[in-house]
């Protein structure tokens, strides 16, 4: 081979492309080919989801899922392979890692992969890069109109009804469900969407928070700033997907909605209790 | 008085010098008598189409209604921010439309099509996607320079509910692009180097000007008064669109938020990247065009690639 050829070959190596190929393996490509998700001519959907970005995210999070948190998922067969559904887990661990791990579990579900959507806080779109990236991998701001239109388009949506009350709670309150917002139940009733309850065990131990540094949080405009480890600890995470719960009819009062939300909370409590009982080791 | 003797309906088209209006006129003129008006210049048109240079908010405008029996008005004419100062623009866009609607009442015009814009929804970080026609119009929250767009809309809506005999149809299209289009987005994508905000690439919708002309003609001929978003079922991120149009990206610092506005002001980017539209290059305003598509059975016939390839080719020829 002449020197010129060697140079030509070197010039054609694209490190970005090579890295992309290493992360987005043929298995991931095959998974996405099975996902029932309509996109436009450039691979986008109206909420900014982008197929290529989602593939890349699955490639990156695989390491986190399999090697760092060593996640075990039970009951994935309960997630319907298509059609509208609300995935409702408990929220914990300061960072929304539970959402990431559930999203990965759903995207790689052997019983039928789904590109799940997650509802996120409203300040994210104002953060450069992060806002676009979150949209590209499927997250959208938690506006009821978004949720409603997504259900009409048969999407799978991850909702944390506890919101920051759940993720920001202290270590001493671990595995205690905080107050649930009722929005998800209204949407489920309105659009006749089944609810898949999820118990997440292990995320509480990834980032135990001993106090909330409230003045700093106020200063930064964040909901909370935990006093605890700076990076998530490698705790084992267990996901328990429950059987879909279908609520018929429309609620006549907020009290009736509350009663149904209580049923969902009760199911999640049972799933968490099962997870805690079956857990052999935390790390 | 040269009253029309034919049995054809007479349609007044404003903004006749623009490429959208010319396409609408071309589609209508064998079936209707057209009267073309524009505030910029007297438009050269086919034989048999009377053409006037007139400001809609001035008195001379009424003569057109006196001299022709106008049956319908297609109001496309709009003064862009780069064409004049805020005061004159307000006069032309808001007071001009008010005058036009008043004349429509006075002379018994039976149908009015108003060409609005998706800008009226306002670009905010809190926008949900797929905005319906009943979403609040928050553009004036973003900037005073869009107050005229929102007021024009509100005015048209008041007339829509108050005077149903005018049969008003308000169309809110997404970004309209294509040969001859001189709006902000089209001027922007015609440039070799295009500003983009660092870290922001909002999702956008684009429509070919020929498809928009088809949509206007459909809305006119089917006459189903109301408010409609006009947009395709396809979406693309701004920075991808910029590259697809063969433009090179010029990264502009996006934080703090006032910085890109200062830069745009200082470099006089008013025609293609104006300070008051910065937010539209930062946050998505995605509208739901389903209501229009289903009511009128309309589908755009040109896809995103058809739209972008025009800008790509124009650059290669330059």
Interface residues (C-beta under 8 A of the other chain):
Chain A: X40 X41 X42 X44 X45 X46 X47 X48 X50 X122 X123 X125 X126 X127 X128 X129 X131 X132 X135 X140 X141 X143 X145 X146 X149
Chain B: X125 X126 X128 X129 X130 X132 X197 X198 X199 X200 X201 X202 X203 X233 X234 X235 X236 X237 X240 X254 X255 X283 X284 X286 X288 X303 X304 X305
